[in-house]
């Protein structure tokens, strides 16, 4: 088994603000006038360099998703969600195409169990100089029970999850149907945060470019199973068919009435 090891600067990490748990801490993303190293502003979305470059041999960027600190993906209009995905994916692909990095990550943390530190909705792009993408995912993790298909985009529930339990996948063939991708990602996040069988306060989005196609994994976050942490055993729930049916009923069947 091959592993990816990446250096982390502890001193910089200690200086990062945190306001997911400590809500009294001021939000630096709300103070737009004080932001440094801004690369692009489009409406209220901002791409900028991450002030806290904690990862060594890497280049970290932030995408501030909007001006509303307490909003998140389920709250956005579909139009804003689509604009956000176009804005973010285009910058991600531009950095990939620059060929400056062996791997370019694109992901989002939300909530106290997600690994994030800031409440204000944002995503991250990280260019890594010395790690190969081939060790970072397995295409089988995107196989699953189909929930919906529209144009060039499919949503499914993973039958071979990356970590375990319930993971929603959104897969786009090619790069030209970002509007549908945005719609499906928003539905997946809304289901996990508002209709899941157990209360969920945290999730991650992970984006992957695999053989020219964009794959998105929507992963609810809870305390991670010790079987995965200790032994790499991914637990697959026996109610995936029921969950898939529930998502179809909530979001797709009514569109066909």
N, C-alpha and C positions, 0 to 999 in steps of 0.2 A: 504494500500500500504506500502510495506517495502522499506527502503532506506539503502544505503551503505554510511557510513560516514568514512572518512579517514583523519587523521591528516596531515597537511602540514607545514613544518618548513619554516617560512617566512624568517628568517635570512639567511639560506642556499640558499633559492630561490633568494634572492637579489644578491647573489654573483655569480650566474650562468652567463656565457658569452652568448651573443646573436649575431648572425651574419646573420640571415635571412633578417632582415630589415637593420641592421647596418653592411653592407658588408665589412667595413674597419676593423672590429674586426678579429684578427687572429684566424684561425681554429685550435683548439687543437687536432683534430683528424688527421690532416695532419702531425703533429709533432710526429710521432710514437715513436721516441726515448724517448720522455718525458712522455709517457703514463705510468700510474701506475696500479698495480693490474690486470695485464693481465692474463686471465685464459687459453686461447688457441688462437693460430694464425694458420690459414689455408690459404695458398696462401696469398692474401691481405685482407682476412676477419679476424676480430679480435673480440673476446669476452673478455670483461673486466668488472670489477665492475664500476658502475657509481660513479664518484668522488663526485657528488652532490646528496646525499641521502636525498632528500627533503620530501619523504613520510615516515611517522612515522609507526612503527610496520611493516616495509616492507624491502625487500632486492632488490635493483635495479641493473640491469645489462644492458650493452649496447652491441650491435653488430654493429661494423663498417663494412659496406657492401663492401667496396673496397677502393682503394687508390685515386680514382678520385673524387675530392671535388665537382665538378659541374655536375657530372653524376647523373642518377637516374634510376629506374627500366626500363622505356621504352628504355634506352640507352644500357642496358646490352645485351650481347649475351645470347641466350637461355641456353647455357652451364653454363655460370656464374650464371644466375638466378636459374637454377636447383641446382647448388652447394650451392648457398646461402640459398635456402629453406631447403635443407638437413641439412646443418650446423646449421641453426637457429632452425628448428623444433626439431632436435635431442636434442639440449641443453634445449629447452623449455620442452620437454617431460621428460628429465632427472630430471629437477627440480621438475616437477609434481610428478614423481615417487619417489623422495626422501622423500615425505610425511612431509616435514618440514613446509609446508605452506597450509593453507586452500584453497587458490586460487592462481593460477599463471597466470598473464596476459602476453600476447605477442602482441605487436602492433607497428605501425610505424606512425610517423607524418611527413608530408612533406608540406612545404609552409607556408606563413604568417598567414593563417586562420586555421591551423591544430592544434594549441596548442604547436608546437615545437619551439625550440630556435636555433638549429644549422642547417646550410645548408647542411653540409656534410652528405651524405646518411647513415642512421643508423636506427636500430630498437631497441626496448626495451623489456626486460623481467623483470617482477616485481613479486616477491613472497610476498604475503600478509598473515600475520599471523592470523588475526581475522575476516576476511570477508568471507561469504559463497558465492560460485559461483552461487547458485540457484537464487539469486536475480539480476544477472548481465545480463541476456539475456532471450529471449523467442524464442523457436524453430519456432514459426510462422513467425518471422522476416526473416527466410531463405526460406519461400515459395515464388514462383515467376514464371515468364514466362520463359520457358526454351530457352536458346540461343544455347547451345552446350552440348554434352555429349561424353566423350571419356574414355574408360576403366572404372575406378571406380570414375570418377570425372564429376560433372555437374556444368555448369555455368547458372545462371538465373538472372533476374531482379526482385527485391523484390516487391511483391504486398502488403506486410504489412511491410513497412520500419520502421527502428528503430527510425529515426529522421524525415524523410520525403523526398519527391521527389525521386530522382533516386539513388538507391543503388544496386551495383552489388554483387551477392553472388557466391562464389565458394565452393562446398561441396564435400568432398572426403570420400567415404565409406572405413572405415578402415584406416590404416596408411602406406600402401605400394605402393602408386602411387604418390609419391611426385613430380616426374618429370612432370606429367601431371598437377598437382596442380600448379606448378611453371609456366608452360606455360599459363594456364588460368588466373592466377593472373597477369602476365605480360601483357596479352592482355587487361584485365579489366582496369589496370592502364593506359596503353597507350591510350585506348579509351577516358577515362575521361580527360586526360591531353592534348590530341592532336586532338580529333575528336568530342568532346561533343558539343551540340547545343549552349552552352554559354561558354565563356572563363573561364577556371578553372585554378587556380594557386596553389591549395592546395587539399590535400586528406589525409585520414587516412586508414590504414589497421588494422583490428581487427581480431585476431585469437581466435577460441573457440574450446575446446575439449568437444563434447557433445555425450554422450553414445558411446564413442569409435571412433567417427568420427570427422574429422577436418572440421570446417566451417570457411570460411574467408569472411568478409564483407569489400568491397571496397567502401569507402564513400567519394564522392566529398564534399569539404567544402566551404560553402559560409556563409554569415551572417545568423544565425539560425533563423527560423521562430518564431515570438513572440507567435504564437499559441501553438508551442511546448514548448517553455520556460515557458510560463505562465499557460498553461492548459493541457500539454501532448497530444496535438492533432497533429497526424502525417498526413501531406498532401500527397496524392497520385496523381501524375500527370496523365492526361488522354491520354498521348502519349507513354505509355510504350511499346505497340506493335510496334510502329514505331521505337523506340530506339532499341528494340531487333532485328528487321529486319535489321537495319543499321549495328549493330555489326556483325550479320551473314554475311552480304554482304562484309564487310571490311576484316574480318579475317577468315571466315570459308568456304564460298561458293567458293572462288578462289582456296582453297586447293582441292576442288573436281572437278575442271575443267580438 
